[in-house]
């Protein structure tokens, strides 16, 4: 399957959408170096709470809707979400790869170094950004 210039342009379009909300996208543990074009879209690797593996995002140009496919690290298709509107793309991926029950609690437990304001010895997120 050859990647054509048009596929690259669709990939850039999808990245523009995803990069409109970096906070959510980076919460997936997205590996920047894994981003690559595929036919009518892009794929990238994530290490999120619910999914560790590839996320493939493709544009169905006939419908002007997106399709998201989750692929395990072993190469097995885990799930496919079809007919996704532009304004639902990020939330659809987020719900599929990251959002778990009691999400806020899970984040606090997983990243207690960053989220424990009661312990002054620990670094706050703002200090990390400044550093």
C-alpha positions in Angstrom: 0.0 0.0 0.0 1.7 3.2 -1.2 1.3 6.4 0.7 0.5 9.2 -1.7 0.7 13.0 -1.2 -3.1 13.1 -0.7 -2.7 10.6 2.3 0.0 12.9 3.8 -2.4 15.9 3.5 -5.2 14.0 5.2 -2.7 13.0 7.9 -1.7 16.6 8.4 -5.4 17.5 8.7 -6.0 14.9 11.3 -2.9 16.1 13.3 -4.2 19.6 13.2 -7.5 18.4 14.8 -5.7 16.4 17.4 -3.2 19.1 18.3 -6.1 21.5 18.9 -6.3 19.9 22.4 -2.8 18.8 23.4 -3.7 18.3 27.0 -6.0 15.4 26.2 -3.8 14.0 23.4 -0.7 13.9 25.6 -2.7 12.2 28.4 -2.8 9.2 26.1 1.0 8.7 26.3 1.3 9.5 22.6 4.7 8.6 21.3 5.5 11.5 18.9 8.1 9.4 17.0 5.5 6.8 16.2 3.3 9.1 14.2 3.2 8.0 10.6 1.0 8.3 7.6 -1.3 5.5 6.5 -3.8 5.3 3.7 -6.3 8.2 4.2 -4.9 9.0 7.7 -2.3 8.5 10.4 -1.4 6.0 13.1 0.4 6.5 16.3 1.3 4.6 19.4 -0.3 5.3 22.8 0.2 4.1 26.4 -3.1 5.1 27.9 -5.1 3.6 30.8 -7.3 1.5 28.6 -5.3 0.9 25.5 -1.6 0.3 24.8 -0.9 0.0 21.2 -1.6 1.7 17.9 -4.4 4.1 17.1 -5.3 4.5 13.4 -7.3 7.5 12.4 -8.7 7.5 8.8 -10.9 9.9 7.0 -13.8 8.4 5.0 -13.9 11.1 2.4 -17.2 9.9 0.9 -19.0 10.4 4.2 -16.6 13.2 5.5 -16.5 11.2 8.7 -13.6 9.5 10.6 -12.9 6.0 11.6 -10.7 5.0 14.5 -9.2 1.6 14.9 -7.3 0.4 17.9 -4.6 -2.2 17.3 -2.8 -4.1 20.1 1.0 -4.2 20.3 0.6 -7.8 19.1 -1.1 -6.5 15.9 -4.7 -7.6 16.7 -7.5 -5.2 16.0 -9.1 -4.5 19.4 -11.9 -2.1 18.4 -13.1 0.0 15.5 -15.2 3.1 15.8 -16.9 4.4 12.6 -18.8 7.4 11.4 -17.2 9.9 13.8 -17.9 13.6 13.3 -15.0 16.1 13.4 -16.1 17.6 16.7 -16.2 14.1 18.3 -12.9 12.8 17.1 -10.8 13.6 20.2 -13.4 12.6 22.7 -14.0 9.3 20.9 -10.4 8.5 21.0 -10.1 9.6 24.6 -13.0 7.4 25.7 -11.6 4.5 23.8 -8.0 4.6 25.0 -7.9 6.7 28.2 -11.1 7.3 30.1 -11.7 4.7 32.9 -14.2 4.6 35.7 -13.1 7.0 38.5 -10.8 8.7 36.1 -9.8 11.6 38.4 -9.0 9.1 41.2 -6.9 7.0 38.9 -4.9 10.0 37.6 -4.3 11.1 41.2 -3.0 7.6 42.1 -1.0 7.1 39.0 0.6 10.5 39.1 0.6 11.3 42.8 4.0 13.1 42.4 2.2 15.7 40.4 -1.2 15.9 42.0 -0.5 15.9 45.8 -0.8 19.6 46.9 -0.5 18.6 50.6 3.1 17.5 50.2 5.3 20.5 49.6 8.3 18.2 48.8 6.6 17.1 45.6 6.7 19.1 42.4 3.5 20.7 41.0 2.6 20.6 37.3 3.2 24.3 37.0 6.8 23.9 38.3 7.5 21.3 35.7 6.3 23.5 32.9 8.5 26.3 34.1 11.5 24.1 34.5 
